[in-house]
Every structure is written in structure tokens, then in C-alpha cells.
Amino acid sequence: MSFVAIDFETASGYHPCSVGIVTVENGQIVDEFVTLIQPPNNSYNPHTIQVHGIHPRDTQYAKDFGEVFPEIQKRLQNQIVVAHNENFDRNVLIKSMALHGLHYEDLNIPNRWECTLKIYRSKGFKPAKLSDCCRVMNIALNHHEALSDARACAYLYLLR
């Protein structure tokens, strides 16, 4: 089983401030990538800071999405992509790419990703938030830290 699990943390709306990507080949994690991303104007919604603890001071010297995209692209291109709430993370990617003049179709990935939220809901998990699924499945999680969330999503997908 080979796929890529991804998680974005956002500063406001669909503007990412961090991304975590875990690459799985033949059921084993073979690569992990995480980086901060400077959102447009380094602007944050105070609520998102409370959620993930990333502040404007943390991203004031970070690369913007366009500068980080080559690392994202080389991991996602032509892959099966998994996220815990795929609709949210996919929209962050699509909207950020569009903002930088990049075309989602060029990644050659599906328009709908694999979604561990939907998978675990269908298994009867209530609630099926990432933290709840990880607690039940005994998966370590530092929730709202992009790499930890992506890694947890990968494990949930492997255990489905």
C-alpha cells in the first residue's frame, strides 16, 4: 500500500501556515516533510492561533506557498492522497495553488482524495475527529501540529 498523507494548518480561511506530508510505500513510512508557510501578508485569524499555536512571528521569515510548492509537488504528484478531512485540505491546496498561478490538474491526482474522516465515520466512530480516532486506535498525536496530524492520518489509513 503506497500513498501520501497530508495535513495543512491554516492562518485564516484557506491560507496555510504549515504543511505536513507523510509518504508511505508498501505500508511503511519512507519520508516525512513539514514546514511553516508564510500566509499572505503574514495575516492570521486569532481563532486559528488558538487552535494550532502558530503565530505571525513564527512565519515572518518563512517561505510563502509558491516557494514551498516544489516540495509539496514532488511528494504529491501522481500519488494517492489521503487526508483526515480531505475536502478541507484539498481546498487549501487548490486555492493556494490558484493564488500562485499553479494548476491543480498538473499534479495528476484525483479530484477527491481518500478521507479517513469518512472511512472512520462509516465504521461507526462518533465523533470521528482525528483526535478521537487516534485515541480509540491508540495512535500518538500532537493534534494540530501538521506533521503529527499527517502521520496519524497515515496510520489510520493503514489500519482501516
JONOR-V717945 format. One record per residue. N is the residue number from 1. RES is the residue in one small letter. PHI is phi in whole degrees, 0 to 359 (* if undefined). Layout:
# JONOR-V717945
[[N RES PHI] [N RES PHI]]
This chain:
# JONOR-V717945
[[1 m *] [2 s 232] [3 f 191] [4 v 235] [5 a 256] [6 i 225] [7 d 216] [8 f 252] [9 e 255] [10 t 244] [11 a 274] [12 s 196] [13 g 50] [14 y 253] [15 h 267] [16 p 286] [17 c 240] [18 s 200] [19 v 222] [20 g 235] [21 i 226] [22 v 240] [23 t 259] [24 v 244] [25 e 234] [26 n 51] [27 g 78] [28 q 237] [29 i 289] [30 v 244] [31 d 203] [32 e 226] [33 f 223] [34 v 214] [35 t 203] [36 l 281] [37 i 227] [38 q 281] [39 p 288] [40 p 307] [41 n 59] [42 n 50] [43 s 263] [44 y 232] [45 n 276] [46 p 305] [47 h 297] [48 t 292] [49 i 298] [50 q 296] [51 v 289] [52 h 250] [53 g 78] [54 i 270] [55 h 246] [56 p 306] [57 r 298] [58 d 285] [59 t 247] [60 q 298] [61 y 247] [62 a 284] [63 k 289] [64 d 278] [65 f 303] [66 g 301] [67 e 283] [68 v 275] [69 f 307] [70 p 304] [71 e 290] [72 i 293] [73 q 302] [74 k 294] [75 r 271] [76 l 268] [77 q 309] [78 n 64] [79 q 252] [80 i 282] [81 v 246] [82 v 236] [83 a 214] [84 h 285] [85 n 236] [86 e 302] [87 n 300] [88 f 294] [89 d 295] [90 r 296] [91 n 294] [92 v 301] [93 l 296] [94 i 300] [95 k 291] [96 s 291] [97 m 298] [98 a 299] [99 l 300] [100 h 255] [101 g 71] [102 l 257] [103 h 248] [104 y 306] [105 e 303] [106 d 292] [107 l 284] [108 n 55] [109 i 236] [110 p 298] [111 n 287] [112 r 237] [113 w 264] [114 e 290] [115 c 231] [116 t 292] [117 l 300] [118 k 294] [119 i 299] [120 y 284] [121 r 298] [122 s 293] [123 k 276] [124 g 97] [125 f 290] [126 k 218] [127 p 288] [128 a 243] [129 k 300] [130 l 305] [131 s 297] [132 d 292] [133 c 299] [134 c 295] [135 r 297] [136 v 295] [137 m 271] [138 n 59] [139 i 250] [140 a 297] [141 l 209] [142 n 254] [143 h 302] [144 h 70] [145 e 252] [146 a 306] [147 l 291] [148 s 298] [149 d 295] [150 a 296] [151 r 297] [152 a 298] [153 c 299] [154 a 300] [155 y 297] [156 l 299] [157 y 293] [158 l 296] [159 l 270] [160 r 301]]
